[in-house]
Protein backbone atom coordinates (compact mmCIF):
# COMPACT_ATOMS: atom_id res chain seq x y z
CA UNK A 1 0.00 0.00 0.00
CA UNK A 2 1.31 3.45 -0.84
CA UNK A 3 0.38 6.80 0.64
CA UNK A 4 1.70 10.25 -0.18
CA UNK A 5 1.55 12.84 2.59
CA UNK A 6 1.61 16.51 1.60
CA UNK A 7 2.42 19.29 4.04
CA UNK A 8 2.60 22.91 2.99
CA UNK A 9 2.79 26.49 4.04
CA UNK A 10 4.18 29.91 3.29
CA UNK A 11 7.76 30.85 4.01
CA UNK A 12 8.48 33.72 6.37
CA UNK A 13 8.92 37.06 4.61
CA UNK A 14 12.48 37.48 3.34
CA UNK A 15 13.48 33.87 4.07
CA UNK A 16 13.06 32.22 0.66
CA UNK A 17 16.71 32.36 -0.39
CA UNK A 18 17.92 31.33 3.07
CA UNK A 19 15.48 28.41 3.00
CA UNK A 20 16.66 27.38 -0.45
CA UNK A 21 20.29 27.35 0.77
CA UNK A 22 19.34 25.46 3.93
CA UNK A 23 17.53 22.85 1.86
CA UNK A 24 20.47 22.48 -0.54
CA UNK A 25 22.75 21.86 2.43
CA UNK A 26 20.44 19.56 4.42
CA UNK A 27 17.98 17.82 2.09
CA UNK A 28 19.97 14.62 1.62
CA UNK A 29 20.54 14.21 5.36
CA UNK A 30 16.87 15.01 6.04
CA UNK A 31 15.78 12.36 3.52
CA UNK A 32 18.09 9.75 5.07
CA UNK A 33 16.84 10.54 8.59
CA UNK A 34 13.22 9.56 7.90
CA UNK A 35 12.12 6.47 9.85
CA UNK A 36 11.52 3.08 8.28
CA UNK A 37 8.36 3.04 6.19
CA UNK A 38 8.72 6.69 5.16
CA UNK A 39 10.55 8.07 2.14
CA UNK A 40 11.03 11.80 1.71
CA UNK A 41 10.12 12.66 -1.89
CA UNK A 42 11.08 16.32 -1.85
CA UNK A 43 10.13 19.91 -1.22
CA UNK A 44 8.55 21.90 -4.02
CA UNK A 45 7.78 25.56 -4.57
CA UNK A 46 4.31 26.38 -5.88
CA UNK A 47 4.86 27.95 -9.31
CA UNK A 48 1.16 28.14 -10.15
CA UNK A 49 -1.93 26.54 -8.74
CA UNK A 50 -3.58 26.67 -5.35
CA UNK A 51 -1.63 29.28 -3.39
CA UNK A 52 -4.03 28.79 -0.46
CA UNK A 53 -2.07 25.60 0.17
CA UNK A 54 1.04 27.70 0.77
CA UNK A 55 4.13 28.56 -1.21
CA UNK A 56 6.08 25.38 -0.47
CA UNK A 57 4.96 21.78 -0.31
CA UNK A 58 6.76 18.84 1.31
CA UNK A 59 5.98 15.30 0.16
CA UNK A 60 6.61 12.02 1.96
CA UNK A 61 5.75 8.53 0.76
CA UNK A 62 4.50 6.17 3.48
CA UNK A 63 3.94 2.43 3.37
CA UNK A 64 1.07 2.36 5.88
CA UNK A 65 -1.20 4.48 8.03
CA UNK A 66 1.02 3.50 10.97
CA UNK A 67 3.98 5.29 9.43
CA UNK A 68 2.30 8.55 10.46
CA UNK A 69 2.78 7.46 14.07
CA UNK A 70 6.44 6.64 13.43
CA UNK A 71 6.99 10.08 11.90
CA UNK A 72 5.27 11.77 14.84
CA UNK A 73 7.30 9.76 17.37
CA UNK A 74 10.60 10.54 15.65
CA UNK A 75 9.69 14.20 15.26
CA UNK A 76 8.93 14.46 18.98
CA UNK A 77 12.32 13.22 20.13
CA UNK A 78 14.87 15.79 21.19
CA UNK A 79 17.97 13.80 20.36
CA UNK A 80 17.77 12.68 16.74
CA UNK A 81 18.70 14.07 13.34
CA UNK A 82 15.18 13.81 11.90
CA UNK A 83 13.63 15.92 14.69
CA UNK A 84 16.44 18.48 14.56
CA UNK A 85 16.17 18.96 10.79
CA UNK A 86 12.37 18.89 10.81
CA UNK A 87 12.30 21.66 13.42
CA UNK A 88 14.83 23.69 11.43
CA UNK A 89 12.71 23.27 8.29
CA UNK A 90 9.54 24.28 10.13
CA UNK A 91 11.29 27.36 11.52
CA UNK A 92 11.25 28.82 7.98
CA UNK A 93 7.45 28.58 7.77
CA UNK A 94 5.22 31.54 8.56
CA UNK A 95 3.09 30.23 11.42
CA UNK A 96 0.88 33.34 11.25
CA UNK A 97 -0.17 32.75 7.64
CA UNK A 98 -3.66 31.43 6.93
CA UNK A 99 -2.21 29.57 3.95
CA UNK A 100 -1.13 26.01 4.48
CA UNK A 101 -2.43 22.54 4.14
CA UNK A 102 -1.79 18.91 4.68
CA UNK A 103 -3.30 16.02 2.81
CA UNK A 104 -2.94 12.27 2.64
CA UNK A 105 -3.27 10.55 -0.71
CA UNK A 106 -3.76 6.80 -1.17
CA UNK A 107 -3.11 4.88 -4.37
CA UNK A 108 -6.32 4.52 -6.37
CA UNK A 109 -5.63 0.83 -6.95
CA UNK A 110 -5.47 0.21 -3.18
CA UNK A 111 -8.23 2.59 -2.08
CA UNK A 112 -11.71 1.58 -0.99
CA UNK A 113 -13.93 3.47 -3.40
CA UNK A 114 -17.51 4.36 -2.57
CA UNK A 115 -20.17 5.34 -5.03
CA UNK A 116 -22.90 4.12 -7.30
CA UNK A 117 -21.04 1.26 -8.96
Phi, psi and omega in degrees: 000140180234133174237150171238123176261135179241130175231137182211166177182179177267147174280153174298146179306130177078010184250003187296316180291321177296319178296317180301316179294319178299316181295319177302321183281334190239353188298318181296315179295320178299315179300315182290339183275351180297143182290165178305138181094350180238139177228117177293124179272316179155175178241132187232142176269138180283109179279310171210159183127210185283096179286346176295339178283348181107163184283334179233147180231137178247135183236135179226130174272137180231147182266356178194166174300324182297338179297332176300322178293321179296318177297317179296318180296315179295320180292338181271353180278146183269349190239033177227161184295318181302310181297318180300309183290323177299316179294323176295316179300312181297330181296342177277345183278143178278102183287349180267351182287143174280347179278141178150154182200164166216149181209155176236124181249138178242142179306132180303322183290343179252354184280149170275115183260137179247149177160202187259029179291000000 
